[in-house]
Amino acid sequence: MRRSTDRILVSHAGTTPRPADQTDLARAVKDVVQKQVEVGIDIVNDGELSKSNFTNYVRDRLGGITPAEPGAELPPRNINARDLREFPEFFATGGGHFGRIRPGPRPSTIVFPQPMVVTGPITYVGEETVKADVANMKAAMQGVDAEGFLPAVAPGTIEHWLYNQHYTSDEDFLFALADAMHHEYRAITDAGVNLQIDDPDLPDGWQMFPAMSVDEYRKYAALRVEAINRALRGIPEEQVRLHVCWGSGLGPHKNDIDLRDIIDIILNVKASVYSIEAANPRHQHEWRVWQDVKLPDGKSLMPGVIGHATDIVEHPRLVADRLLQYAELVGKENVIAGTDCGVGSRVWNGEIAWAKFAAMAEGARLASQELWSK
């Protein structure tokens, strides 16, 4: 995996704007890769174009699951549960969406994907799906001066959105997911493509369990990291990057867990790049964590320097200043410019997202000029 040896490289957390026409997915992936390169991104992906939502993702890749029966009583899964206790009116009146409320007719209720229930042994059935993802990505990279990666979801995040009715313990369920997803991770890396593990629920699962203490949650999170590393067995660390965040819902986030409380657990993941949300006003101050925490030797930090929480396009000078701050703390060669979660799908539209990406690239150029001229 490339490092910032002579300038700060630019990447992002995964999603890009979706083209209006995806009937030819291979063509759409090629176009979105080219667009990333045009705006100045050095480490690109397929825009996650084949992953329309979580339900479809797991349906395409995992066996042993079925849609929940209509009206089935399932335990609540709310990644805003701690905030909900403090801001009930906000959520009751429609706050907390995963995207901007656009003009025009609005549904009277929010429709979520159909819940999925685990009714048998978890197996991996996504061979053809991941094969197509890899083929589309490799074809799109032909003749492109960039490095590519493909995202895949972590066992712990998958666990949060499936309802286990088969396994006798959470650990057995979690490790079954890890063993299944190992096949996807290997399919990506064996093809010579870098792998990004997406684990937003590693930090934001804290919101789901309001009764947990920090110590209890640290044990909970450590087990989920153990599952990631189990799923990564045999895969070279230099082909792996990890993305964590506090979810891209546009809510208060006042009760998010602090990065300082779990950073050591995050760094236990066997990856070479750590992509961590850092641009929004709830978590921007957490650059201070790196005053005390040492980034492991040979690893890169990819802090979010543009975000999904506003449609305002960040000024390149602000992006540069954020990167300079991190470079001073962990070393310029160890910094990659990145994004908070969901920029490509959470801001108002594609033109805003691409403008943010371009501002990030320009900010990285400004920071590189200052860092490598010293």
PAGUDO-303248 format. One record per residue (C-alpha): x, y, z; residue number from 1. Coordinates in steps of 0.1 Angstrom, whole numbers, plus 5000, padded with zeros to 4 digits. Each point is the difference from the previous one (the first is absolute). Layout:
PAGUDO-303248
{X:X | Y:Y | Z:Z | nr:NUM}
...
***
This chain:
PAGUDO-303248
{X:5000 | Y:5000 | Z:5000 | nr:1}
{X:5014 | Y:5034 | Z:4990 | nr:2}
{X:5013 | Y:5024 | Z:5026 | nr:3}
{X:5005 | Y:5038 | Z:5000 | nr:4}
{X:5037 | Y:4999 | Z:4992 | nr:5}
{X:5003 | Y:5032 | Z:4980 | nr:6}
{X:4966 | Y:5016 | Z:5005 | nr:7}
{X:4968 | Y:4994 | Z:5019 | nr:8}
{X:4979 | Y:4975 | Z:4981 | nr:9}
{X:4962 | Y:5004 | Z:4997 | nr:10}
{X:4974 | Y:4974 | Z:5004 | nr:11}
{X:4965 | Y:4997 | Z:5016 | nr:12}
{X:4978 | Y:4978 | Z:5022 | nr:13}
{X:4981 | Y:4982 | Z:4973 | nr:14}
{X:4968 | Y:5015 | Z:4984 | nr:15}
{X:5000 | Y:5023 | Z:4970 | nr:16}
{X:4969 | Y:5015 | Z:4984 | nr:17}
{X:4980 | Y:4974 | Z:4980 | nr:18}
{X:4996 | Y:5006 | Z:4963 | nr:19}
{X:4964 | Y:5003 | Z:4988 | nr:20}
{X:5004 | Y:4970 | Z:4977 | nr:21}
{X:5015 | Y:4968 | Z:5015 | nr:22}
{X:4985 | Y:4976 | Z:4975 | nr:23}
{X:5036 | Y:4993 | Z:4988 | nr:24}
{X:5017 | Y:4996 | Z:5034 | nr:25}
{X:5035 | Y:4994 | Z:4985 | nr:26}
{X:4997 | Y:5032 | Z:4980 | nr:27}
{X:4987 | Y:5019 | Z:5031 | nr:28}
{X:5030 | Y:4988 | Z:5021 | nr:29}
{X:5024 | Y:5010 | Z:4972 | nr:30}
{X:4985 | Y:5035 | Z:4999 | nr:31}
{X:5000 | Y:5005 | Z:5038 | nr:32}
{X:5036 | Y:4989 | Z:5002 | nr:33}
{X:5009 | Y:5024 | Z:4972 | nr:34}
{X:4981 | Y:5028 | Z:5018 | nr:35}
{X:5020 | Y:4994 | Z:5032 | nr:36}
{X:5033 | Y:5002 | Z:4982 | nr:37}
{X:4988 | Y:5032 | Z:4983 | nr:38}
{X:4993 | Y:5018 | Z:5033 | nr:39}
{X:5034 | Y:4990 | Z:5014 | nr:40}
{X:4994 | Y:4968 | Z:5020 | nr:41}
{X:5030 | Y:4977 | Z:5000 | nr:42}
{X:4985 | Y:4969 | Z:5017 | nr:43}
{X:4966 | Y:4992 | Z:4984 | nr:44}
{X:4972 | Y:4975 | Z:5002 | nr:45}
{X:4969 | Y:4989 | Z:4981 | nr:46}
{X:4978 | Y:5025 | Z:5018 | nr:47}
{X:4982 | Y:4971 | Z:5017 | nr:48}
{X:4977 | Y:5001 | Z:4970 | nr:49}
{X:4991 | Y:4963 | Z:5004 | nr:50}
{X:4989 | Y:5004 | Z:5036 | nr:51}
{X:4966 | Y:5017 | Z:4999 | nr:52}
{X:4992 | Y:4994 | Z:5037 | nr:53}
{X:5009 | Y:4977 | Z:5029 | nr:54}
{X:4972 | Y:4976 | Z:4994 | nr:55}
{X:5010 | Y:4993 | Z:4964 | nr:56}
{X:5036 | Y:4998 | Z:5011 | nr:57}
{X:4995 | Y:4971 | Z:5024 | nr:58}
{X:4974 | Y:4983 | Z:4977 | nr:59}
{X:5026 | Y:4999 | Z:4972 | nr:60}
{X:5028 | Y:4987 | Z:5023 | nr:61}
{X:4987 | Y:4979 | Z:5029 | nr:62}
{X:4979 | Y:4969 | Z:5002 | nr:63}
{X:4981 | Y:4989 | Z:5031 | nr:64}
{X:4979 | Y:5032 | Z:5001 | nr:65}
{X:4964 | Y:5007 | Z:4991 | nr:66}
{X:4978 | Y:5031 | Z:5000 | nr:67}
{X:4982 | Y:5005 | Z:5033 | nr:68}
{X:4963 | Y:4991 | Z:5000 | nr:69}
{X:4977 | Y:5031 | Z:4997 | nr:70}
{X:4992 | Y:5012 | Z:5034 | nr:71}
{X:5026 | Y:4980 | Z:5017 | nr:72}
{X:5010 | Y:5013 | Z:5034 | nr:73}
{X:5038 | Y:5006 | Z:4999 | nr:74}
{X:5023 | Y:5017 | Z:5026 | nr:75}
{X:5006 | Y:5037 | Z:4993 | nr:76}
{X:5031 | Y:5009 | Z:4980 | nr:77}
{X:5005 | Y:5038 | Z:5003 | nr:78}
{X:5034 | Y:5016 | Z:4994 | nr:79}
{X:4985 | Y:5032 | Z:5015 | nr:80}
{X:4988 | Y:4984 | Z:5032 | nr:81}
{X:5021 | Y:5020 | Z:5024 | nr:82}
{X:4993 | Y:5033 | Z:4982 | nr:83}
{X:4963 | Y:4991 | Z:4999 | nr:84}
{X:4997 | Y:5001 | Z:5037 | nr:85}
{X:5013 | Y:5036 | Z:5000 | nr:86}
{X:4984 | Y:5013 | Z:4968 | nr:87}
{X:4966 | Y:4981 | Z:4997 | nr:88}
{X:4983 | Y:5029 | Z:4982 | nr:89}
{X:5027 | Y:5002 | Z:4974 | nr:90}
{X:4996 | Y:4964 | Z:4990 | nr:91}
{X:4962 | Y:5000 | Z:5004 | nr:92}
{X:4997 | Y:5028 | Z:4975 | nr:93}
{X:5021 | Y:4983 | Z:4973 | nr:94}
{X:5036 | Y:5010 | Z:5010 | nr:95}
{X:5029 | Y:4977 | Z:4996 | nr:96}
{X:4997 | Y:4992 | Z:4963 | nr:97}
{X:5029 | Y:4985 | Z:4980 | nr:98}
{X:4997 | Y:5027 | Z:4974 | nr:99}
{X:4987 | Y:5035 | Z:4994 | nr:100}
{X:4963 | Y:5005 | Z:4998 | nr:101}
{X:4995 | Y:5012 | Z:4965 | nr:102}
{X:4971 | Y:5021 | Z:4986 | nr:103}
{X:4969 | Y:4983 | Z:4987 | nr:104}
{X:4975 | Y:4974 | Z:5012 | nr:105}
{X:5011 | Y:4981 | Z:5031 | nr:106}
{X:4989 | Y:4966 | Z:5012 | nr:107}
{X:4979 | Y:5001 | Z:5031 | nr:108}
{X:5022 | Y:4973 | Z:5015 | nr:109}
{X:5036 | Y:4989 | Z:4996 | nr:110}
{X:5002 | Y:4966 | Z:4983 | nr:111}
{X:5031 | Y:4980 | Z:5011 | nr:112}
{X:5013 | Y:4969 | Z:4983 | nr:113}
{X:4983 | Y:4967 | Z:5010 | nr:114}
{X:5016 | Y:4985 | Z:5031 | nr:115}
{X:5020 | Y:4968 | Z:4994 | nr:116}
{X:5000 | Y:4970 | Z:5024 | nr:117}
{X:5026 | Y:4973 | Z:5005 | nr:118}
{X:4982 | Y:4967 | Z:4998 | nr:119}
{X:5028 | Y:4976 | Z:4992 | nr:120}
{X:5038 | Y:4997 | Z:4998 | nr:121}
{X:5016 | Y:5031 | Z:4985 | nr:122}
{X:5018 | Y:4992 | Z:4967 | nr:123}
{X:5016 | Y:5021 | Z:4973 | nr:124}
{X:4980 | Y:5000 | Z:4967 | nr:125}
{X:5014 | Y:5032 | Z:4984 | nr:126}
{X:5027 | Y:4984 | Z:4978 | nr:127}
{X:4984 | Y:5013 | Z:4968 | nr:128}
{X:4992 | Y:5034 | Z:5015 | nr:129}
{X:5035 | Y:5007 | Z:5013 | nr:130}
{X:5015 | Y:4986 | Z:4968 | nr:131}
{X:4980 | Y:5025 | Z:4980 | nr:132}
{X:5010 | Y:5029 | Z:5024 | nr:133}
{X:5037 | Y:4990 | Z:4995 | nr:134}
{X:4997 | Y:4997 | Z:4963 | nr:135}
{X:4983 | Y:5034 | Z:4996 | nr:136}
{X:5026 | Y:5016 | Z:5022 | nr:137}
{X:5030 | Y:4985 | Z:4983 | nr:138}
{X:4985 | Y:5009 | Z:4965 | nr:139}
{X:4994 | Y:5036 | Z:5012 | nr:140}
{X:5036 | Y:5003 | Z:5012 | nr:141}
{X:5015 | Y:4991 | Z:4966 | nr:142}
{X:5022 | Y:5029 | Z:4989 | nr:143}
{X:4992 | Y:5020 | Z:5032 | nr:144}
{X:5028 | Y:5017 | Z:5020 | nr:145}
{X:4985 | Y:4991 | Z:5034 | nr:146}
{X:4997 | Y:4973 | Z:5026 | nr:147}
{X:4968 | Y:4981 | Z:5005 | nr:148}
{X:4981 | Y:4986 | Z:5029 | nr:149}
{X:4967 | Y:4983 | Z:5006 | nr:150}
{X:4979 | Y:5003 | Z:5032 | nr:151}
{X:4985 | Y:4971 | Z:5019 | nr:152}
{X:4980 | Y:5001 | Z:5032 | nr:153}
{X:5014 | Y:4988 | Z:5034 | nr:154}
{X:4985 | Y:4970 | Z:5018 | nr:155}
{X:4990 | Y:5022 | Z:5030 | nr:156}
{X:4981 | Y:5025 | Z:4979 | nr:157}
{X:4982 | Y:4972 | Z:4981 | nr:158}
{X:4992 | Y:4985 | Z:5034 | nr:159}
{X:4981 | Y:5031 | Z:5011 | nr:160}
{X:4976 | Y:4999 | Z:4971 | nr:161}
{X:4991 | Y:4963 | Z:5000 | nr:162}
{X:4978 | Y:4984 | Z:5026 | nr:163}
{X:5015 | Y:4967 | Z:5013 | nr:164}
{X:4975 | Y:4972 | Z:5004 | nr:165}
{X:5025 | Y:4972 | Z:4995 | nr:166}
{X:5032 | Y:5003 | Z:5019 | nr:167}
{X:5001 | Y:4994 | Z:5038 | nr:168}
{X:5024 | Y:5028 | Z:5008 | nr:169}
{X:5010 | Y:5034 | Z:4986 | nr:170}
{X:5036 | Y:4988 | Z:4997 | nr:171}
{X:4990 | Y:4970 | Z:4979 | nr:172}
{X:4979 | Y:5022 | Z:4977 | nr:173}
{X:5027 | Y:5026 | Z:4997 | nr:174}
{X:5027 | Y:4975 | Z:4991 | nr:175}
{X:4977 | Y:4982 | Z:4975 | nr:176}
{X:4997 | Y:5034 | Z:4983 | nr:177}
{X:5037 | Y:5005 | Z:5001 | nr:178}
{X:5006 | Y:4965 | Z:4984 | nr:179}
{X:4975 | Y:5008 | Z:4973 | nr:180}
{X:5014 | Y:5035 | Z:4992 | nr:181}
{X:5035 | Y:4986 | Z:4999 | nr:182}
{X:4991 | Y:4986 | Z:4965 | nr:183}
{X:4991 | Y:5035 | Z:4988 | nr:184}
{X:5031 | Y:5016 | Z:5014 | nr:185}
{X:5022 | Y:4974 | Z:4985 | nr:186}
{X:4983 | Y:5002 | Z:4966 | nr:187}
{X:5008 | Y:5038 | Z:4999 | nr:188}
{X:5036 | Y:4998 | Z:5012 | nr:189}
{X:5009 | Y:4968 | Z:4981 | nr:190}
{X:4990 | Y:5019 | Z:4969 | nr:191}
{X:5026 | Y:5027 | Z:5008 | nr:192}
{X:4975 | Y:5026 | Z:5011 | nr:193}
{X:5003 | Y:5017 | Z:5034 | nr:194}
{X:4973 | Y:4994 | Z:5025 | nr:195}
{X:4982 | Y:5025 | Z:5022 | nr:196}
{X:4982 | Y:4986 | Z:5030 | nr:197}
{X:4970 | Y:5023 | Z:5008 | nr:198}
{X:4991 | Y:4999 | Z:5037 | nr:199}
{X:4980 | Y:5030 | Z:5009 | nr:200}
{X:4983 | Y:4981 | Z:5028 | nr:201}
{X:5033 | Y:4995 | Z:5018 | nr:202}
{X:4996 | Y:5035 | Z:5015 | nr:203}
{X:4964 | Y:5007 | Z:4994 | nr:204}
{X:4988 | Y:4967 | Z:5015 | nr:205}
{X:5005 | Y:5019 | Z:5033 | nr:206}
{X:4968 | Y:5019 | Z:4993 | nr:207}
{X:4981 | Y:4968 | Z:4996 | nr:208}
{X:5006 | Y:4988 | Z:5035 | nr:209}
{X:4992 | Y:5028 | Z:5024 | nr:210}
{X:5003 | Y:4978 | Z:5031 | nr:211}
{X:5037 | Y:4992 | Z:4993 | nr:212}
{X:5029 | Y:5016 | Z:5018 | nr:213}
{X:5031 | Y:5010 | Z:4981 | nr:214}
{X:5019 | Y:4970 | Z:5015 | nr:215}
{X:4972 | Y:4977 | Z:4989 | nr:216}
{X:5000 | Y:5014 | Z:4966 | nr:217}
{X:5037 | Y:4997 | Z:4996 | nr:218}
{X:4997 | Y:4963 | Z:5006 | nr:219}
{X:4971 | Y:4999 | Z:4975 | nr:220}
{X:5021 | Y:5019 | Z:4974 | nr:221}
{X:5031 | Y:4979 | Z:5006 | nr:222}
{X:4981 | Y:4968 | Z:4992 | nr:223}
{X:4988 | Y:5016 | Z:4967 | nr:224}
{X:5036 | Y:5008 | Z:4991 | nr:225}
{X:5010 | Y:4964 | Z:5008 | nr:226}
{X:4973 | Y:4990 | Z:4974 | nr:227}
{X:5015 | Y:5024 | Z:4974 | nr:228}
{X:5035 | Y:4986 | Z:5005 | nr:229}
{X:4986 | Y:4965 | Z:4998 | nr:230}
{X:4983 | Y:5009 | Z:4967 | nr:231}
{X:5033 | Y:5015 | Z:4988 | nr:232}
{X:5022 | Y:4969 | Z:5008 | nr:233}
{X:5025 | Y:4994 | Z:4973 | nr:234}
{X:4995 | Y:5033 | Z:4983 | nr:235}
{X:5030 | Y:5024 | Z:4999 | nr:236}
{X:4996 | Y:5031 | Z:5022 | nr:237}
{X:5013 | Y:5022 | Z:4973 | nr:238}
{X:4970 | Y:4992 | Z:4979 | nr:239}
{X:4975 | Y:5010 | Z:5027 | nr:240}
{X:4986 | Y:5033 | Z:5011 | nr:241}
{X:4973 | Y:5005 | Z:5027 | nr:242}
{X:4973 | Y:5027 | Z:5000 | nr:243}
{X:4982 | Y:5009 | Z:5033 | nr:244}
{X:4976 | Y:5028 | Z:5007 | nr:245}
{X:4971 | Y:5009 | Z:5022 | nr:246}
{X:4974 | Y:4995 | Z:4973 | nr:247}
{X:4989 | Y:5025 | Z:4974 | nr:248}
{X:4965 | Y:5008 | Z:5014 | nr:249}
{X:4995 | Y:5037 | Z:5002 | nr:250}
{X:4992 | Y:5002 | Z:5037 | nr:251}
{X:5015 | Y:5015 | Z:5032 | nr:252}
{X:5026 | Y:4973 | Z:5006 | nr:253}
{X:5004 | Y:5015 | Z:5034 | nr:254}
{X:5003 | Y:4966 | Z:5016 | nr:255}
{X:5025 | Y:4984 | Z:4977 | nr:256}
{X:5028 | Y:4982 | Z:5017 | nr:257}
{X:5033 | Y:5019 | Z:5001 | nr:258}
{X:5027 | Y:4988 | Z:4976 | nr:259}
{X:5024 | Y:5000 | Z:5030 | nr:260}
{X:4980 | Y:4973 | Z:5017 | nr:261}
{X:5004 | Y:4975 | Z:4971 | nr:262}
{X:5030 | Y:5011 | Z:4979 | nr:263}
{X:5022 | Y:4972 | Z:5014 | nr:264}
{X:4974 | Y:4975 | Z:4990 | nr:265}
{X:4997 | Y:5014 | Z:4965 | nr:266}
{X:5037 | Y:4999 | Z:4995 | nr:267}
{X:5000 | Y:4962 | Z:5008 | nr:268}
{X:4983 | Y:4994 | Z:4966 | nr:269}
{X:5026 | Y:4984 | Z:4977 | nr:270}
{X:4999 | Y:5028 | Z:4974 | nr:271}
{X:5026 | Y:5024 | Z:4985 | nr:272}
{X:4977 | Y:5030 | Z:4997 | nr:273}
{X:4975 | Y:5013 | Z:5026 | nr:274}
{X:4972 | Y:5023 | Z:4986 | nr:275}
{X:4984 | Y:5019 | Z:5029 | nr:276}
{X:4973 | Y:5026 | Z:4999 | nr:277}
{X:5015 | Y:5033 | Z:5010 | nr:278}
{X:4984 | Y:5029 | Z:4981 | nr:279}
{X:4966 | Y:5006 | Z:5016 | nr:280}
{X:4995 | Y:5022 | Z:5030 | nr:281}
{X:4994 | Y:4971 | Z:5025 | nr:282}
{X:5033 | Y:4983 | Z:4992 | nr:283}
{X:5024 | Y:5026 | Z:4985 | nr:284}
{X:5016 | Y:5007 | Z:5033 | nr:285}
{X:5012 | Y:4964 | Z:5003 | nr:286}
{X:5032 | Y:5007 | Z:4981 | nr:287}
{X:5012 | Y:5006 | Z:5036 | nr:288}
{X:4998 | Y:4962 | Z:5006 | nr:289}
{X:5032 | Y:4997 | Z:4979 | nr:290}
{X:5019 | Y:5022 | Z:5024 | nr:291}
{X:5001 | Y:4970 | Z:5023 | nr:292}
{X:4993 | Y:4970 | Z:4978 | nr:293}
{X:5028 | Y:4988 | Z:4977 | nr:294}
{X:4990 | Y:4988 | Z:4966 | nr:295}
{X:5017 | Y:4966 | Z:4995 | nr:296}
{X:5031 | Y:5000 | Z:4979 | nr:297}
{X:4994 | Y:4995 | Z:4963 | nr:298}
{X:4963 | Y:5009 | Z:5002 | nr:299}
{X:4981 | Y:5029 | Z:4985 | nr:300}
{X:4973 | Y:5021 | Z:5014 | nr:301}
{X:4972 | Y:5013 | Z:4977 | nr:302}
{X:4981 | Y:5026 | Z:5020 | nr:303}
{X:4968 | Y:5014 | Z:4986 | nr:304}
{X:5008 | Y:5035 | Z:4988 | nr:305}
{X:4967 | Y:5006 | Z:4982 | nr:306}
{X:4966 | Y:4989 | Z:5013 | nr:307}
{X:4964 | Y:4990 | Z:4993 | nr:308}
{X:4985 | Y:5021 | Z:5028 | nr:309}
{X:4997 | Y:5031 | Z:4979 | nr:310}
{X:4994 | Y:5010 | Z:4964 | nr:311}
{X:5026 | Y:5028 | Z:5004 | nr:312}
{X:5030 | Y:4992 | Z:4979 | nr:313}
{X:5031 | Y:5001 | Z:5022 | nr:314}
{X:5026 | Y:5026 | Z:4990 | nr:315}
{X:5032 | Y:4984 | Z:4988 | nr:316}
{X:5020 | Y:5020 | Z:5025 | nr:317}
{X:4980 | Y:4985 | Z:5028 | nr:318}
{X:5006 | Y:4965 | Z:4986 | nr:319}
{X:5038 | Y:5008 | Z:4998 | nr:320}
{X:5000 | Y:5013 | Z:5036 | nr:321}
{X:4983 | Y:4968 | Z:5012 | nr:322}
{X:5026 | Y:4979 | Z:4981 | nr:323}
{X:5029 | Y:5020 | Z:5014 | nr:324}
{X:4987 | Y:4995 | Z:5035 | nr:325}
{X:5000 | Y:4962 | Z:4995 | nr:326}
{X:5034 | Y:5000 | Z:4983 | nr:327}
{X:5015 | Y:5018 | Z:5029 | nr:328}
{X:4986 | Y:4974 | Z:5024 | nr:329}
{X:5006 | Y:4967 | Z:4981 | nr:330}
{X:5025 | Y:5009 | Z:4972 | nr:331}
{X:4992 | Y:5013 | Z:4965 | nr:332}
{X:5008 | Y:4966 | Z:4984 | nr:333}
{X:4974 | Y:4984 | Z:5022 | nr:334}
{X:4971 | Y:5022 | Z:4990 | nr:335}
{X:4975 | Y:4994 | Z:4972 | nr:336}
{X:4972 | Y:5025 | Z:4993 | nr:337}
{X:4966 | Y:4984 | Z:5006 | nr:338}
{X:4963 | Y:5007 | Z:5006 | nr:339}
{X:4975 | Y:4994 | Z:5027 | nr:340}
{X:4974 | Y:4973 | Z:4992 | nr:341}
{X:4975 | Y:5003 | Z:4972 | nr:342}
{X:5010 | Y:5032 | Z:4983 | nr:343}
{X:4990 | Y:4986 | Z:4966 | nr:344}
{X:4965 | Y:4992 | Z:5011 | nr:345}
{X:4991 | Y:5022 | Z:5030 | nr:346}
{X:5006 | Y:5035 | Z:4986 | nr:347}
{X:4973 | Y:5017 | Z:4978 | nr:348}
{X:5011 | Y:4987 | Z:4967 | nr:349}
{X:5029 | Y:4989 | Z:4978 | nr:350}
{X:5012 | Y:5034 | Z:4991 | nr:351}
{X:5005 | Y:5009 | Z:5037 | nr:352}
{X:5018 | Y:4967 | Z:5007 | nr:353}
{X:5024 | Y:5003 | Z:4970 | nr:354}
{X:5007 | Y:5036 | Z:5010 | nr:355}
{X:5009 | Y:4988 | Z:5035 | nr:356}
{X:5023 | Y:4973 | Z:4986 | nr:357}
{X:5017 | Y:5026 | Z:4978 | nr:358}
{X:5005 | Y:5023 | Z:5030 | nr:359}
{X:5016 | Y:4971 | Z:5018 | nr:360}
{X:5024 | Y:4994 | Z:4972 | nr:361}
{X:5009 | Y:5037 | Z:4998 | nr:362}
{X:5005 | Y:5002 | Z:5037 | nr:363}
{X:5024 | Y:4969 | Z:4999 | nr:364}
{X:5020 | Y:5018 | Z:4972 | nr:365}
{X:5003 | Y:5031 | Z:5022 | nr:366}
{X:5011 | Y:4980 | Z:5030 | nr:367}
{X:5025 | Y:4980 | Z:4980 | nr:368}
{X:5016 | Y:5031 | Z:4986 | nr:369}
{X:5006 | Y:5013 | Z:5036 | nr:370}
{X:5011 | Y:4966 | Z:5014 | nr:371}
{X:5024 | Y:4990 | Z:4973 | nr:372}
{X:5015 | Y:5035 | Z:4995 | nr:373}
{X:5014 | Y:5000 | Z:5035 | nr:374}
***
